[in-house]
C-alpha cells in the first residue's frame, strides 16, 4: 500500500522500562529468524511450557520462525488488514491496540472495533506500542515491521514479543526496493486464507478461522457466478494525483481481475503499485476505472470524490472512455490490498461490470 511510515526516535529509558515489563509479564516466546523460503504454513505442537492446549504454536512466517507459547491476551495489530482479521475472529477482547488505518472499519465490525484502542491513525512509534505491554504483534506490510516503519521484527523479538507478518506481503514478493515491492509470482486468495488460519491457530480459535474462510470462499463463488468479462480492461487507482499509484498485474487487484476474467490495463508490470504518468494512463484507456476511496490524509486525491474531480477536469484524462461514460467503481483501500476485504473488491467490481453492461 503506497504511503510512508515515519518512525519517531524512541527514548532509551522508556524502552528499557517497557522491556523489563514485557519480559516479566509475557515471558520469552520469540526466536531468531530462520533461513529458507517465505511461507505461512506452520504446525502447532502439543501442550508445553505451561501453554494452553495446542500451544506452543510454531510458524515459519516470511522466512522467520515464530513461536507463541500460549494464546495472546494483549495483541497489537499495526495495520488495518490484520486488525480486521482479528476482529472477524472475535478477538477484540484480546487486543490492546490497533494502528495505520485507510478506511472506516468493515461493516459489521464497528462494535468490536470500538472496544480496541487506536494507537494512531497512521504508524505509531515503537515506544507507543510498547506502552501497551503487548504479548503479540501483527502487521500487514513488511515496511511496517522493517527499517523506517514501527520497528524491525527483531526489536520486538528481543523483548520476548512474537511478531507475525501477513504472508501476502512476502510470499512471492520482493520488498528490497524503494517502492511497494515487486511480485515474483501472482498473489492468490490462498495467501489471505492462510493468514486467517495462522492467526486462528495462534489464538486457539481454529474453528472460527475455518468458518471465516468458508464464508469468504462462498462470497467469491456467488459474486462471480455466470459472469463473463473477457475483453474488458480495468485500471486501479489507489492514490496521488500528481503521479498516480496504479495497480500492477499481480497483487490484490490481480486477484479481483482474475476472478472476473477481465484484464488489468497495467498487467505488463509486476510492481505492486507503480507510479505512472497520466499520458500513459490515457493511452491505455480502460473500460472501467476502479478508484480507491480513502479516508486517510497522506497523498493527494485520497477520496474518490477528489479523484473523480481530477479525472473529469484534467485535459489529459477527461476524454478517456471510462471518464466520459462515468464508468467508476469505488473501493476502500482495504479492498485494494490483500486482505479479507479483497473479496469485497471482487463483489463490487463484479456488480459494476454488470451495471455498466460490460459483463454477463
C-alpha angles and dihedrals in degrees: 000000000000112000139098122252110204119201121213113216112261122234109242094217092053092047092049091053092045090049092054091050092048095048091048096044102037108030123219112303104144129098136193120266117274129218122248138074124323117262147140101222113117142165129221121223129216122275109301144149087031091297128146123269110294092026146149090054116201122196134180095220119181091330093312126106111233123192123189113188098196138000108291117252099180106041126168123202114202098193134044092240096061090039093058092049091053092046090048088054090055095250102132091115090059097051126091100180150006134192148173106053128182099173145018111283116275117278112271095027098078097103094045092047092051089064093060122077116240107223093191139342087232129021114328123216118263091247091051089058092046090053088069090059093229124198094193133023126195132184138180098216134052089221090062092056095038143073109309092021129085091300138309114273090247092066091059093042091054088059092051095257114133116219133205129201123198107257089219089073097050112025108092091355134110113211097173096104131077097259133063094293138266125261114232089185132015117273117238134191088254088080090056092045088050090054091051090051093046093052092043088054093047091053095040095244101115095148091057089051093054091049091051093050092047091051093050092049091050091053092052091050092049095046095051100039109131094352118143115184100157112152094019115124123213131192124197119208114189104174150320124069099207096056107002125218106230127181120261123213106277118039130082093307086055089058090053094045094048093046089056097042092238131128129251111226088221099043088127092078128067093197109119096228111358118188109238132188118245094242089062090046091054091047091055089052101188124208093231132023117215106204129197113232103199131176097199120098107221106104134034117270097018098157123067090238091059091046093051092046088055095046093050096047103037111096092219096053107028094084095051113123095241092047096049091047092040092233098168133146118191120217134180116246088248091057088056093050126070099270140113085277092065082087087060086056092054091049096048097043090047090052091048093050090053095044092051091048093244097123140028 
